[in-house]
Structures are given as C-alpha cells and as structure tokens.
Amino acid sequence: GIGGTFQYGYNISIINAPTSYIQTFMNETWLERTGVPLESNVILLLWSFTVSAYPLGGLTGAVVAGPMAIMLGRKMSLLLNNVFVIIAAVLSGFSRMAKSFEMIMLSRFFTGVNAGVSMNIQPMYLAESAPKKLRGAVALTSASFTALGLVLGQVVGLRELLGGEENWPFLLASNVVPALIQLAALPWFPESPRYLLIDRGDEESCI
C-alpha cells in the first residue's frame, strides 16, 4: 500500500500547500524569459493546467493498468509503476533549478499515471493474494492507505516542514520516498496466484 494507493492520497494533498509559491515561480520565470510579467488570469490558467495534469495522468494510468496487469503480472506492474514517480520526483525536484514550470506540469502528469495504475492494480493484487478469511479486510487496506496518504501529505506540507517557500521542490519530490520503500519491499512478496494460473498457466507456481 505504501507505494500504491498511499501515493494517490499523498499526491492529492501535497500540491495544496505550495500553490502561491509555485504561481509566483511561474510569474518570475516568465518575466525572466520574456521581460513581461504574466497577468493574474494567465497564472491561474497555467496553475489549472498543472493541477489538471494529475487526473489526466490518472486516466492514462487507468487505461494502461489492465494490459499491464495481464502482460507483466500484478507484482511486476506495481514495481514498474514506481518508475513514473521517480521521473516525476526528478522533474519537480529540479524544476526551480532549471527555471521551468513546465517540468512541474509534466511531473504531475507522471504522478497521475502512477496513481491510475496503482489504484487499479493494487486492490487486484491484494484481493487475489490474500487468504480467503482475510480477503475482505486486506482489500479494504487500499482505502486506508489512501487516507493515510492524504493525512501525511497535509502534515509534510506544513510550513514548518516542507511547505515553506524554499522547500516546495522537495515537497513535490518527496513522493519518491514511498516509491523507494515499495521497490525495496515488494520483490520479497509473492506474485498473484490467480495471475500465475489463469494468465500464465503455471499451476505449480500458483500452488
């Protein structure tokens, strides 16, 4: 869950705290490029594109999640899904250094792709892997990790932590930490028995 639905909740909430700082960054970057400041309605439009890139990426991730789960397996799909977050973290983390607000937009898109994939494949993987008696409880942990991500995103976004004017690139890049935790832990987990039997036809590995 830490690298799955947790990311969905976490990335929804971390974008709220640095809103004004990122908008100022957009204006300053444009001013430096062209010598003309942006009008407030244009800044709002750019910010809307930045925020909208996340659900657009989510839609893309949701579309590719099905074929990924069948072709690569549930576990491998979740592992590869972390690549999107790592790319997003690099883009957002270096956006101020590169003086490019477009990198933030692209970062949010890749973050959305990660959320779209994990929101579909993680519950599938949990439901198919859990023992019969625990299946309902285990499947519901997807929602618990989403809520946990929302809460921790709000906490990390506090001005005293990473929500300050100087630290917002680190705040946006902090989603790489759950991805690294999942990359370290998930390889030790088994593959979905249903995938092994139905999609791979490997009855021995399934058992």
N, C-alpha and C positions, 0 to 999 in steps of 0.2 A: 503493500500500500504506500510506502514512503516514496517510492519513485513512480507511483501510478496516480490514483485519484487524489492523493495529497498534493501533487503538483497542480492539479486543476484548481483546487481551492486556494492554494498558496499564490498562484499567479493571478488569480482574480483580485486578491486583496492588496498585493504589493504595489500595484500600479496607482493606487489611490493617493498614497502619501506624497509622492514627488510630483504631483500634477503641475503645480505652479512653477516648480524648478525646471521641469522639462519644457514647459511652454516658454519660459524665459530663455532657456538654452536654444530653443528653435528660433526665437526672435534675434538673439545675439549672433547666432550662426549665419542667419540670412543677412543680417546687417553687415557682417564681416565679408560675406561673399559679394554682395551687390552694392553696399553703401546705402541701402534703403531699408528702413525697418518695416516689419510686417504689420498690417492692420489687425486689429483685435479679432475681427471675424475670420480672417485668414488663419490666424493662430488657432482659433477654435476649430476650424475645418481640418487643419493638419493634426490637431490633437484627436479629433474624431476618427480620422484615418488610422491613427496609432492605436486607439482603443479598439476600433472595429477589426483590425488585423487579427486580433486574438480569436474571436468567434469564426472569422473566415478560415483561419488555420485549423480551428476545431472541426469545421465542416469538412475540410480536406482530409484531416486525420481520420474522421469517422468513415469517410468513403473508402479509404485505403485499408482500414483496420481489418475488414472481412477477408480480403485476399491475403493480407499479411499473415493473419492467424492460420489460414489454411496452408499457405506455401511454406512459411517459416516455422510454424508452431507457436503456441501461446507464449512460452518462456522466451524463445529467441526474439519474438516480436517485441516483447516488453524490454528486453535488453537493448535491441537496436533502437528502440524508441527514445532512449536516453541520448542518442546522438543529436537529435533535434534540439534538446535542451542545452547540450554543451555548445552547439553552434550559436544558439540564442544568447547564452551567457557571454560568450566571447564578443558577439556583436554589440550587446548592450553595455558590457563592461568597458569596451574600448571606444564607445560612441563619442564621448566627450573629448577624449584624446584625439580622435580622428576628425572632430568637429563635423559630425554627420548625424543629423536627427533621423535620416533615412535608415540608418543602421538600427535604430530603436524600433521603427515600424517593421522592418524585416525580422528583427528579434522576436517581436510579439507574434508575428505570423508563425514562426517556427515553434514558439512556445505553445501556440494554439494547436498546431499539428500534433505535438506531444500529448496534449490534453485529449484531443479527439481520439487518438489511438488508445491511450490508457483507459479512458472512460468506457471503451467498448471491450477491450481485450482483458483487462484486469478482472472484472466480475466474471467473465467467461472462464478464465484460468482458475480463479478461486472456486467457483461452483463445480468445475469438472475435477478438481484435485482434492477437495475436502472429503473426509469420511461422511458417510450418509447421515449419521446422527448430528454432525456439526455443520452440515452444508448450509442451512439457512443462516445460522449465526455468522459463519465465515463470509458468506456472500454479502451480508449486511455491513461488514467492516469497510467496504468501499465507501459507503456514505459517511462512516465515522472518520475515515482518513480525509475525506473532502472537508468536513467540518473542522478537523484539526488543522488542515492547511489554511483555511480561512482565518482561524484564530492566530496561528503563528505568523501568518503574513501581516496581520494587524500589529502584532507585538514587535516584529522585526522592523516594521515601518514607522515605529515611534521615532520622534526627532532625536531622542537621547541615544538611539541605537543607529540604524542605517537610514532613517528617514530625513536626515538633515540635508542642507543644500550641497555640502561637499561629498556626501556619501551615496547619493541616489544611484550612480552607476553600479556601485557594489550591491545595493539593494536589488536592482533589477537582475544582476548576475548571480545573486545568492541562490537561485533555483538550481544551480549546478551541484550544490551540496547533496540534496536528496537523490539526484541522479547518480552521483558517485557512490552513495550508500547502497543504492539498488544494484549498481554494477558490481559492487564488491560482494553483496549478499546473495543475489538471485541465482548465480551459477551453481550454488550449492543446493538449490531447490530442484525437485523432480519436474519432468515435463508432464503435461496433462495426459492422463491415461486415455481419455476419450480421443484426443488428437492422435496418439500413438496407434490406437486400434482402428479408428474409422478412417482417418486421413492417410496414415502411413501403412496400415495393415500389419503392424508389428505387435502381434498378440503377446509374445514373450516379454517385451519391454513394458507393455501395458500392465501385465500381471505383476 
